[in-house]
Amino acid sequence: MPVHTLTIDRRLVSARQGETLLEVAKEAGITIPTLCHLDGISSVGACRLCLVEVEGQGNLLPACVTVAAEGMVVQTHGDRLQRYRRTIVELLLAEGNHICAVCVANGHCELQDLAVALGIDHVSLAYQFPDRPVDISHPRFGLDHNRCVLCTRCIRACDELEGVHTWDMAGRGRHSRLVSDLNQPWGEATSCTACGKCVQACPTGALFYRGSTAGEMERDRDRLSFIASARRDRLTRGATQPS
């Protein structure tokens, strides 16, 4: 398999054919912040938090969907990137209703972790205070649109790991929202298998187990990675077995 040599943060690193900059950086012990990315499911470059500078490129590139190439010179941190990332997180905080003190994911929230890591102790943008509902029609789970950051992790986990398509995105711009079964209440979504993979994939407190109180929502990401690895292994064995 071809191997590429490139430079990330002034360090020479190697990349296998097809690996993304995010994967290469992770293997080299270089942390790039992400929110919509989750190991085991496809990457879409939606949150833009993993933007990096690539020498010779006029625009910043999302590391999760940019394939490493021979001779690339990449910078993952710097004042410019820090400003972009702070602005993105502030926009997410201002656009929704994220009240950590009463959130089920308080202390276990990736958005909260990012804000802390970026030194955000206040939001300089105007809060939007949108009027958004909470769907607790499902007997086991709940969906709080106020905490949803539209990362689409739940949609991809449902599609790619469970093999159904309960979730989708509806609307545009600030009116975008997560919907189940073409905008039915979650509890009436006949395609839902109640597997809970979407809940495990959620980076915030938007999807939660009913009955959870503030700070109780911990997630087992390893479970999703295990399922994803098992699926890949099964597909690989199927492809190599003689027909």
C-alpha positions as CSV (number, residue, x, y, z in Angstrom):
1,M,0.0,0.0,0.0
2,P,1.5,3.4,-0.9
3,V,2.7,5.6,2.0
4,H,2.8,9.3,1.9
5,T,5.1,11.5,3.9
6,L,3.9,14.9,5.0
7,T,4.5,17.5,7.6
8,I,2.0,18.3,10.4
9,D,2.9,21.0,12.9
10,R,6.5,20.8,11.8
11,R,6.6,17.1,12.3
12,L,7.3,14.5,9.6
13,V,4.5,11.9,9.6
14,S,3.5,9.0,7.4
15,A,0.0,8.4,5.9
16,R,-1.4,5.3,4.3
17,Q,-3.3,5.7,1.0
18,G,-6.7,7.3,1.6
19,E,-6.1,8.4,5.2
20,T,-7.5,11.8,6.1
21,L,-5.5,14.5,7.8
22,L,-7.5,14.0,11.0
23,E,-6.6,10.3,11.0
24,V,-3.0,10.9,10.4
25,A,-2.8,13.6,13.1
26,K,-4.5,11.3,15.6
27,E,-2.0,8.5,14.9
28,A,0.8,11.0,15.5
29,G,-0.7,12.1,18.8
30,I,-1.8,15.5,17.4
31,T,-5.2,16.6,18.7
32,I,-7.5,18.5,16.3
33,P,-10.8,19.5,17.8
34,T,-14.0,18.0,16.2
35,L,-17.7,17.9,16.9
36,C,-19.4,16.2,14.0
37,H,-16.7,13.5,13.6
38,L,-17.1,10.2,15.3
39,D,-14.9,7.2,14.9
40,G,-16.7,4.4,13.1
41,I,-19.1,6.4,11.0
42,S,-18.5,8.5,7.9
43,S,-17.2,12.0,8.1
44,V,-19.1,15.0,6.5
45,G,-17.1,18.1,7.6
46,A,-20.2,19.8,8.9
47,C,-19.0,21.5,12.1
48,R,-15.8,23.0,10.5
49,L,-14.0,22.8,13.9
50,C,-11.3,20.6,12.4
51,L,-10.3,23.3,9.8
52,V,-6.5,23.3,9.3
53,E,-4.1,25.4,7.2
54,V,-2.5,23.6,4.3
55,E,0.4,25.4,2.6
56,G,-0.4,26.5,-0.9
57,Q,-4.2,26.5,-0.2
58,G,-6.0,29.7,0.0
59,N,-8.8,28.3,2.1
60,L,-8.8,26.4,5.4
61,L,-9.6,22.8,4.9
62,P,-11.6,20.4,7.1
63,A,-9.1,17.7,8.3
64,C,-11.8,15.0,8.7
65,V,-12.5,14.9,4.9
66,T,-9.2,16.1,3.4
67,V,-7.1,13.2,2.2
68,A,-3.4,13.3,3.1
69,A,-1.1,13.7,0.1
70,E,2.7,13.5,-0.4
71,G,4.6,16.6,0.6
72,M,1.7,18.4,2.3
73,V,2.6,21.0,4.9
74,V,-0.2,21.3,7.5
75,Q,-0.7,23.5,10.5
76,T,-3.4,22.4,12.9
77,H,-3.1,25.2,15.5
78,G,-2.4,28.9,15.5
79,D,-4.1,32.3,16.2
80,R,-6.1,32.3,13.0
81,L,-7.5,28.8,13.6
82,Q,-8.1,29.5,17.3
83,R,-10.3,32.5,16.3
84,Y,-12.3,30.4,13.8
85,R,-12.9,27.7,16.3
86,R,-13.9,30.1,19.1
87,T,-16.4,31.8,16.7
88,I,-17.9,28.5,15.7
89,V,-18.4,27.3,19.3
90,E,-19.8,30.7,20.3
91,L,-22.2,30.6,17.3
92,L,-23.4,27.1,18.4
93,L,-23.9,28.3,22.0
94,A,-25.7,31.5,21.0
95,E,-27.9,29.8,18.4
96,G,-29.4,27.1,20.7
97,N,-30.5,27.1,24.3
98,H,-27.6,25.5,26.0
99,I,-28.0,25.8,29.8
100,C,-25.4,23.5,31.2
101,A,-26.5,23.6,34.8
102,V,-29.7,21.8,34.0
103,C,-28.5,19.7,31.1
104,V,-28.5,15.9,31.3
105,A,-25.0,15.9,29.7
106,N,-23.5,18.5,32.0
107,G,-19.9,17.3,32.5
108,H,-20.1,14.8,29.7
109,C,-20.8,17.2,26.8
110,E,-18.4,17.6,23.9
111,L,-19.6,21.1,23.1
112,Q,-19.0,22.0,26.7
113,D,-15.5,20.5,26.6
114,L,-14.7,22.4,23.5
115,A,-15.8,25.7,25.1
116,V,-13.5,25.0,28.1
117,A,-10.6,24.0,25.8
118,L,-10.9,27.2,23.8
119,G,-11.1,29.3,26.9
120,I,-14.7,30.5,26.3
121,D,-16.0,31.9,29.6
122,H,-18.7,34.0,27.9
123,V,-20.4,34.4,24.6
124,S,-19.9,37.7,22.8
125,L,-22.7,37.1,20.3
126,A,-26.4,37.8,20.8
127,Y,-28.3,34.8,22.1
128,Q,-31.2,33.8,19.8
129,F,-33.3,32.1,22.5
130,P,-35.2,30.0,19.8
131,D,-38.5,28.5,20.8
132,R,-37.9,24.8,20.3
133,P,-39.8,21.7,21.5
134,V,-38.7,18.7,23.4
135,D,-40.0,15.3,22.1
136,I,-40.5,12.7,24.8
137,S,-43.0,10.6,22.9
138,H,-40.5,7.7,22.7
139,P,-40.9,5.3,25.7
140,R,-37.1,5.1,26.3
141,F,-35.5,8.2,24.8
142,G,-36.0,11.9,24.5
143,L,-35.0,14.6,22.0
144,D,-34.4,18.2,23.1
145,H,-34.1,20.4,20.0
146,N,-32.7,23.2,22.2
147,R,-29.4,21.3,22.7
148,C,-29.1,19.9,19.1
149,V,-26.1,21.3,17.2
150,L,-27.1,19.6,13.9
151,C,-23.9,17.6,13.7
152,T,-25.8,14.7,12.1
153,R,-24.0,12.0,14.0
154,C,-27.3,10.4,15.0
155,I,-28.4,10.3,11.4
156,R,-25.2,8.6,10.3
157,A,-25.1,6.2,13.2
158,C,-28.7,5.2,12.5
159,D,-27.9,4.7,8.8
160,E,-24.5,3.1,8.9
161,L,-24.5,1.1,12.1
162,E,-28.1,0.1,12.6
163,G,-29.0,0.1,8.9
164,V,-32.2,2.0,9.1
165,H,-33.0,5.6,8.4
166,T,-35.2,6.9,11.2
167,W,-33.5,10.3,11.4
168,D,-33.1,13.0,8.8
169,M,-32.7,16.8,8.6
170,A,-35.6,19.1,7.7
171,G,-35.7,22.9,7.1
172,R,-33.0,25.3,6.2
173,G,-30.7,27.7,8.0
174,R,-31.8,28.6,11.5
175,H,-35.0,26.6,11.0
176,S,-33.1,23.3,10.3
177,R,-34.0,20.6,12.7
178,L,-33.7,16.9,13.3
179,V,-36.8,14.8,12.3
180,S,-37.8,11.2,12.6
181,D,-39.7,9.3,10.0
182,L,-40.5,12.3,7.8
183,N,-41.4,14.5,10.8
184,Q,-43.4,12.1,13.0
185,P,-43.0,12.2,16.8
186,W,-40.1,9.9,17.7
187,G,-42.4,7.6,19.6
188,E,-44.5,7.1,16.4
189,A,-41.5,6.4,14.1
190,T,-42.1,2.8,13.0
191,S,-38.6,2.5,11.6
192,C,-36.9,3.1,15.0
193,T,-35.6,-0.1,16.5
194,A,-34.9,1.6,19.9
195,C,-31.3,0.4,19.7
196,G,-30.0,3.7,21.2
197,K,-27.1,4.1,18.9
198,C,-28.2,7.6,18.0
199,V,-28.3,8.5,21.7
200,Q,-24.8,7.1,22.1
201,A,-23.5,9.1,19.1
202,C,-24.9,12.5,20.3
203,P,-22.2,14.9,21.5
204,T,-24.5,17.0,23.6
205,G,-27.6,16.4,25.7
206,A,-29.9,16.6,22.7
207,L,-30.7,12.9,22.7
208,F,-31.0,11.4,26.1
209,Y,-32.4,8.5,28.1
210,R,-35.7,9.3,29.6
211,G,-35.4,9.6,33.4
212,S,-31.9,11.1,33.2
213,T,-31.3,14.1,35.4
214,A,-28.7,16.9,35.2
215,G,-25.2,15.5,34.6
216,E,-26.3,11.8,34.4
217,M,-26.0,11.2,30.7
218,E,-22.7,9.4,30.1
219,R,-22.1,7.7,26.8
220,D,-20.1,4.7,25.8
221,R,-18.4,5.7,22.5
222,D,-16.4,2.4,22.6
223,R,-19.6,0.5,22.0
224,L,-20.1,2.3,18.7
225,S,-16.5,1.9,17.6
226,F,-16.8,-1.9,18.4
227,I,-19.9,-2.2,16.3
228,A,-18.3,-0.3,13.4
229,S,-15.2,-2.5,13.6
230,A,-17.3,-5.7,13.7
231,R,-19.3,-4.5,10.6
232,R,-16.1,-3.7,8.7
233,D,-14.6,-7.1,9.6
234,R,-17.7,-8.9,8.5
235,L,-17.8,-7.0,5.2
236,T,-14.1,-7.7,4.6
237,R,-14.6,-11.4,5.3
238,G,-17.6,-11.5,3.0
239,A,-15.6,-9.8,0.2
240,T,-12.7,-12.2,0.5
241,Q,-14.6,-15.5,0.8
242,P,-15.0,-17.5,-2.4
243,S,-18.5,-17.4,-3.9
